[in-house]
Amino acid sequence: MTDDTNQRANGQFTGVVPLDLVAREGGLSVMKGILEGRLPGAAMARTLNFWLTKVEEGLIVFTGTPGVDHLNPLGTVHGGWAATIMDSALACAVMTMIKPGEGYTTVEFKLNLTRPILPDMGELACEGRVVHRGKTIATSEAYLRDSSGKLLAHGTETCAIFPIDKLMR
C-alpha cells in the first residue's frame, strides 16, 4: 500500500481478529475496533485496495479505488473486485449486529453489475445495510456507487447466525 492509502485507511492494518475477542465484545465493537485501528481488517481489502470508512449498528461503508491490477482482459475492472467489496459490506453490516457469543457466515449472495467499472473512476463507495436480523438468519443489501453517486452495482446477502464456539479451533 502507498503512504496515501495507509493514511486514508485511518491506520487500519490487516490480520485475523481473535475469535475469543469477537465472542467477548460482539460484532459492533469489533467492527469499530477495525475502523479505529485497534483491530486488524481483512488482508483481502489491502490486496484489492479498499478500506472501512464507516461503522454503525446495521450499517457499514467500504471505500476503494480499483486500479490496473484489478482489470480483466478487456480493460474493465474484474467483477470479482465488485463482488469482494460488496460481500465485505454485506457481511460486515450483519457483523455489526452480532451479539457477544455469536458467530456468522455468508450463506449466499447475489449482485447485479449495472455498468462497467473502469480503472480511472477514482474512489468508489459501497454501503451495506441490514434488512432483517432474526435469531439464526440475517439479510442485507449493498450499493456500490462512484463519486457522483452513480450506481455501479447492487446486491443482497443472507448470513447464518450461530454460537461462535462452532468456529473455535
C-alpha positions in Angstrom: 0.0 0.0 0.0 1.1 3.5 -0.6 1.5 6.0 2.2 -1.6 7.8 0.9 -3.6 4.6 1.2 -2.3 4.0 4.7 -3.4 7.5 5.7 -6.8 7.2 4.1 -7.3 3.8 5.7 -7.3 5.6 9.1 -4.4 3.5 10.4 -6.1 0.2 9.6 -3.9 -2.8 9.4 -4.6 -6.4 8.4 -4.7 -9.8 10.0 -7.1 -12.0 11.9 -9.3 -10.9 14.8 -9.1 -13.5 17.6 -12.4 -15.4 17.9 -12.3 -15.2 21.7 -12.3 -11.4 21.4 -15.3 -11.5 19.0 -17.0 -13.8 21.4 -16.5 -11.3 24.3 -17.1 -8.0 22.5 -19.6 -8.7 19.8 -19.6 -7.6 16.2 -20.3 -3.8 16.5 -17.3 -3.4 18.9 -15.1 -5.4 16.7 -16.0 -3.5 13.5 -15.5 -0.2 15.3 -12.1 -1.6 16.5 -11.1 -2.2 12.9 -12.2 1.3 11.8 -10.2 2.8 14.7 -7.1 0.7 14.0 -7.3 -1.2 17.3 -8.0 -4.5 15.5 -6.9 -5.8 12.1 -9.1 -5.8 9.0 -9.1 -8.5 6.3 -5.9 -8.8 4.2 -8.1 -9.1 1.1 -9.0 -5.4 1.5 -5.4 -4.4 1.3 -4.9 -6.6 -1.8 -7.9 -5.1 -3.6 -7.3 -1.5 -2.3 -10.4 -0.9 -0.2 -10.9 0.1 3.4 -13.5 0.5 6.0 -14.8 4.1 6.4 -18.0 4.0 8.4 -19.4 1.7 11.1 -22.8 1.9 12.8 -25.2 -0.8 14.0 -26.6 -2.3 10.9 -24.6 -0.1 8.5 -21.1 -0.4 7.0 -19.3 1.6 4.3 -16.2 0.5 2.5 -14.4 2.8 0.1 -11.9 1.7 -2.5 -10.0 2.6 -5.6 -9.7 -0.2 -8.2 -6.7 0.1 -10.5 -4.9 -1.6 -13.3 -4.1 -4.6 -11.1 -7.8 -5.3 -10.9 -8.5 -5.4 -14.7 -10.0 -8.2 -16.7 -8.6 -8.9 -20.3 -11.0 -6.3 -21.8 -9.7 -3.5 -19.6 -12.6 -3.1 -17.2 -12.4 -3.8 -13.5 -13.0 -7.5 -12.9 -16.4 -8.4 -11.4 -14.5 -10.1 -8.6 -13.4 -6.7 -7.3 -17.0 -5.5 -7.1 -18.1 -8.9 -5.6 -15.5 -8.7 -2.9 -16.1 -5.2 -1.7 -19.9 -5.9 -1.8 -19.6 -9.2 0.1 -17.5 -7.3 2.6 -20.1 -4.6 3.1 -23.0 -7.1 3.1 -21.4 -9.4 5.6 -19.9 -6.7 7.9 -23.2 -4.9 8.1 -24.6 -8.2 9.6 -21.5 -8.5 11.8 -22.4 -5.1 13.4 -25.5 -6.8 14.8 -23.8 -10.0 16.1 -24.0 -10.2 19.9 -21.3 -11.5 22.2 -21.1 -15.3 21.9 -22.5 -15.3 18.3 -20.7 -16.0 15.1 -22.0 -15.7 11.5 -21.1 -16.7 7.9 -22.3 -15.9 4.5 -24.8 -18.5 3.1 -25.3 -16.8 -0.3 -25.1 -13.5 -2.0 -26.2 -12.1 -5.3 -25.1 -9.0 -7.1 -26.1 -7.1 -10.2 -23.4 -5.1 -12.1 -25.3 -2.1 -13.6 -22.4 -0.5 -15.6 -18.7 -1.2 -16.3 -16.3 -0.2 -13.6 -13.2 1.5 -15.1 -9.8 1.9 -13.5 -9.9 5.7 -13.9 -13.2 6.1 -12.0 -11.3 7.0 -8.8 -12.7 6.3 -5.3 -15.9 4.2 -5.1 -18.1 3.7 -2.1 -20.0 0.5 -1.1 -22.7 0.9 1.6 -24.1 -2.2 3.2 -27.3 -2.2 5.4 -29.0 -4.9 7.4 -32.5 -5.5 6.1 -33.5 -8.2 8.7 -31.8 -9.7 11.7 -33.5 -12.8 13.1 -32.3 -15.4 15.6 -30.5 -17.6 13.0 -30.7 -15.7 9.7 -29.9 -12.1 8.7 -30.2 -10.4 5.3 -28.5 -7.3 4.0 -28.3 -5.2 0.9 -25.5 -3.1 -0.6 -25.0 -0.5 -3.2 -21.7 0.3 -5.0 -21.5 3.9 -6.3 -19.0 6.2 -8.0 -18.1 9.6 -6.5 -21.0 11.3 -8.3 -23.5 8.8 -6.8 -24.0 6.7 -10.0 -25.0 3.2 -9.2 -22.4 0.6 -10.4 -23.7 -2.5 -8.7 -26.3 -3.6 -6.1 -26.8 -6.9 -4.2 -28.2 -8.8 -1.3 -26.8 -11.4 1.1 -28.1 -14.0 3.6 -26.0 -14.9 6.6 -26.4 -17.7 9.1 -26.0 -16.8 12.8 -24.9 -19.4 15.3 -23.0 -19.9 18.6 -19.4 -18.7 17.9 -18.0 -21.8 19.6 -18.8 -23.6 16.3 -15.9 -21.6 14.8 -13.4 -22.0 17.6 -10.4 -24.1 16.8 
